[in-house]
Amino acid sequence: MTLDSSKRGQVIRIISLPDEMIRAQATRFGIPEGTVVTCREVIPMGPVVIGRNRQEIAIGRNLAKLIGVEPVWSGEKECAAADHR
């Protein structure tokens, strides 16, 4: 599964990043591989917004298609609990 196919409110784990440059940038933003994030918004034909620890990052659709993720939870109650870790 890739980030662009995530649904709003879904909690996901980043499992792969496309290359070293993107991996380095993601690490600087605090979202390296293995990080659990919440999909905040999927804007039609636009970016995917993810959140972690009260920080939100918009990731362009083309890049989101290259980021491998796996679902951890889905559902509003579980998403709220994940934000408070």
C-alpha positions as CSV (number, residue, x, y, z in Angstrom):
1,M,0.0,0.0,0.0
2,T,1.3,3.5,-0.7
3,L,0.6,6.8,1.2
4,D,-1.6,8.2,-1.6
5,S,-4.1,5.3,-1.0
6,S,-4.5,6.1,2.7
7,K,-7.9,7.2,4.0
8,R,-8.6,10.2,6.2
9,G,-8.3,9.3,9.9
10,Q,-6.3,6.1,9.2
11,V,-3.2,5.4,11.4
12,I,-0.4,4.1,9.3
13,R,3.3,3.1,9.6
14,I,5.8,4.3,7.1
15,I,7.6,1.2,5.8
16,S,9.6,2.5,2.8
17,L,10.9,5.8,1.4
18,P,12.0,6.0,-2.3
19,D,15.6,7.1,-2.0
20,E,18.3,8.5,0.3
21,M,17.5,12.1,-0.3
22,I,13.8,11.7,0.6
23,R,14.8,9.4,3.5
24,A,17.1,12.2,4.9
25,Q,14.4,14.9,4.5
26,A,11.8,12.7,6.2
27,T,14.2,12.1,9.1
28,R,14.7,15.8,9.5
29,F,10.9,16.2,9.7
30,G,10.7,13.4,12.3
31,I,9.1,10.8,10.1
32,P,11.7,8.1,9.3
33,E,10.8,4.6,8.3
34,G,9.0,2.8,11.0
35,T,7.2,5.9,12.3
36,V,3.5,5.7,13.0
37,V,1.5,8.7,11.7
38,T,-2.1,9.7,11.2
39,C,-3.5,10.5,7.7
40,R,-5.2,13.9,8.5
41,E,-6.5,14.7,5.0
42,V,-6.4,13.4,1.4
43,I,-7.0,16.3,-0.9
44,P,-8.4,15.2,-4.3
45,M,-5.8,15.7,-6.9
46,G,-3.6,17.3,-4.3
47,P,-1.4,16.5,-1.3
48,V,-1.8,14.0,1.5
49,V,-1.6,15.6,4.9
50,I,-0.1,13.4,7.7
51,G,0.3,14.3,11.3
52,R,2.4,13.2,14.3
53,N,2.8,14.8,17.7
54,R,0.7,17.9,16.7
55,Q,2.8,18.5,13.6
56,E,1.2,18.3,10.2
57,I,3.1,17.8,6.9
58,A,1.6,18.0,3.4
59,I,3.2,15.5,1.0
60,G,2.7,16.0,-2.7
61,R,0.6,13.3,-4.5
62,N,3.5,12.2,-6.8
63,L,5.8,11.6,-3.8
64,A,3.0,10.0,-1.8
65,K,2.7,7.4,-4.5
66,L,6.3,6.3,-3.8
67,I,6.1,6.0,0.0
68,G,5.2,2.6,1.2
69,V,2.9,2.3,4.3
70,E,1.0,-0.3,6.2
71,P,-2.2,0.3,8.2
72,V,-2.0,0.1,11.9
73,W,-5.5,1.1,12.9
74,S,-8.5,2.7,11.2
75,G,-11.2,4.6,13.0
76,E,-11.6,7.9,14.8
77,K,-11.3,6.6,18.4
78,E,-8.1,4.8,17.8
79,C,-6.7,7.8,15.8
80,A,-7.2,10.2,18.8
81,A,-5.4,7.7,21.1
82,A,-2.4,7.5,18.7
83,D,-1.9,11.2,18.7
84,H,-1.3,11.3,22.4
85,R,1.6,8.9,22.4
